[in-house]
Amino acid sequence: MKEAVDDTPYLISLQSCNRIAREEYIAVQGYFERCDTIIEALSKKLQDVIGRGCQALSEDKMLEDGLTGMLQDLERDYGKLLSKRNANLAKQKRSLDCFNVMLFGRTMAGKSTIREAITRGDGQTIGKGAQRTTRDVKEYEWNNLRIIDTPGFGAYNGQEDSQIAHEILEQSDVVLFMLNSDSIQESTFVELEQVHKLNKPLIFVLNMKKDLENDGNRRRALRNPEKYIFKEEDIQGHTDRLKKLAGRAGINPSTVRIIPIHAQAAFLATTDSGEEGSQLHDLSRIDDVLNALIGEVEGNGPIRRVQTFLDSSLHHVDKQSLLVLSQRDRLTKLLQQYESSFTRISQWRTKTLRDAPRLLSKEVDVAFKPLVDSVADFVDDHIEDESVAVAWEHHYRSFKITKKVERSAQALAEQVVEELQDFNREMNEGLDITLSFEVAHNGRNFSESDFKRINGWGSAIAGAVSAIAFFNSWNPVGWVAVGIGIVFTIFSFFSDSRAKKLKEAKSKQRQALLEDIEKSKRKIKANLEGWFDTSLHRAIILPTVHNLSLLCQALNGSISGLDSTDSQLDTLRHEVNFRLLNRVAYIITRQHFILPKALKIVRLPGYACYFMISNYFRNSELLRAMSKAMREKVVVVYDTDLDKKISHLYRGLVEKVELSEQDKVSVFAQKQNISKIIGKDHRRIKMVAALCSCEITLVTI
């Protein structure tokens, strides 16, 4: 096989690629250092929020447990991203002097065969029908290009192979996407999505499978390759199938081009130096692939190197931003629920503070009523007894007033705790989280994204009743038995006035006894109110409300920190995109600073790039050249009135743009234009809304 010619434009382009790679590597290092600084500042901010929140609850450390768990999760997930990012950057550093071409495709698609043909290998790595021939990444050099052969995707239990291939994707400048003429399967769509996310230029290579080691097959193929191997209808069918999958993956189907080859013929040609070897080489059409690679290097090589570094850095910044946004969105939803819960539990607390003293007072009255009702009979029976005090104590104990009041107090405490438990259950059902009153909590997850539940409510509340020490720490009614000691007056009874004096004595003693009972009841009620305030309100209810308030404050502080971090990452993303645009413009024009300053850039790599400017700029030729080189539509928008910006971006598609409220826009359009306005997967309308910082409502007319 003849190697591609090392002509001057090709070598000059490769030299430019090497110089650019070093410059972009240094730039990306700086961007990543800023990323780390931003995340470190977020971590410190969250630690401060946690510290301030925990100072008020230093005894049980509720907030410290829950929010520290959240911070640890954020740091753990960022650590994983950091590890992958640094590993990728280290690999890019090792290949600064290389233009990287990746062989990517399904298992048994012919990747190793075409690589053996290109590099004139001995064929030992070519599969013989078994799956997963290439298990490791293999690197070779051809014509000053680094050819990377990766494990194929789609094999049984081949998830690890796919992961390895995905990691190599980031380092590649061009991807030879190998397809098998046996079929283009659904898994191809999944991998196309992955390649498109990384904005990698694709050269689709369709390997036509026909075994040419069979002499008969080889003779027929050499005699009429278009009829026997490269059947036009078969190639067109595969092309149509691939375009549909590419469109679903977000790739413009019109940009899809397939190069049909016969990889086996290309390799067999390297083993035969005679005329048949030359015929097999021509039959293989391998030169079409090699010429496409050479053309890509000559025409777009420096731009591809810029994109490899800067789009890769954008990919990692986007992942970090998504991590931050995901945490912020979850905390925002939690905060909304907690603020609603705080309102509800505050209302419940107000009602409980109003009703509990009334309930306790009523229960004391009920407990004492039988004793009060029995006073008259007791006085009648014991007015002349010398041991009336002993009799009264025995009489009082028979009504078991102490136990009744204690049971009432216990019932109230259990009611309060049960209502808090009900509240906790509602919280768990609504949020699928558990916040503990106490430190002991296992930090279970509450979402599919491994975000730990924030500690604060419920699992430990079940033990709260036993923790209320009615009998150990304070007995609100235990003194009653000795507190109502009535010392009866010993009267001198004279025979002539005995009945009259006895009647007067009974009346006085009944009144005295009832007054003492009322005094005791008032004292018991006051003590029970004090007990409720100390043992229930201050010990359980108030901390619950206070804890929830502190949690809301801490969540607000955390959300504020995450918002600030997202804003800083957005600024960094803007700088990377602006550098990319300037580098591409310079490579095309050889003029520095030809682009005006961008106020805002909204870009989906491989789809479109909108950038807003305030200065005059009219260079449509440059924008077209940049769009072609970057494989995405580059659009300049002037920073003017909101309706004018949207009308410009949707030129020819909308009938009218109305501003309904501040930053809210109604766009009126014909039904047949709605899909174009929205764009595939809502990409276009989302980009327009993002660039214009507005909310768009479509109105069909």
Buried (B, 14 or more C-beta within 10 A) or exposed (E): BEEBEEEEEBEEBBBBBBEBBBEBBEBBBEBBEBBBEBBEBBBEBBBEBBBBBBEEBEEBBBBBBBBBBBBEBBBEBBEEBBEBBEEBBEBBEEBBBBBBBBBBBBBBBBBBBBBBBBBBBEEEBBBEEEBBBBEEBBBBEBBBBBBBBBBBBBBEEBEEBBEBBBBBBBBBBBBBBBBBBEEBBEBBBBBBBBBBBBBBBBBBBBBBBBEBEEEEBBEBBBEEBEEBBBBEEBBEEBBEBBBBBBBBBBBBBEEBEBBBBBBBBBBBBBEEEEEBBBBBBBBBBBBEBBEBBBBBBBBBBBBBBBBBBBBBBBBBBBBBBEBBBBBBEBBBEBBEBBBEBBEBBEEBBEEBBEEBBEBBBEBBEEBBEEBBEBBBEBBEEBBEEEEBBEBBBEBBEEBEBBEBBBBBBBEBBBBBBEBBBEBBEEBBEEBEBBBBBBEEBEBEBBBEEEBBBBBBBBBBBEEBBEBBEBEEEBBBBEBBEEBBEBEBEEBEEEEEEEEEBBEEBBEEBBEBBBEBBEEBBEBBBEBBBEBBBEBBBEBBBBBBBEBBBBBBBBBBBBBEBBBBBBEBBEEBBBBBBBBBBBBBBBBBBEEEEBBBEBBBBBBBBBBBBBBBBEEEBEBEEBBEBBBBBBBBBBBBBBEEEBBEBBBBBBEEBBEEBEBEEEEEBBBBBEEEBBEEBBBBEEBBBBBBBBBBEBEBEBEEE
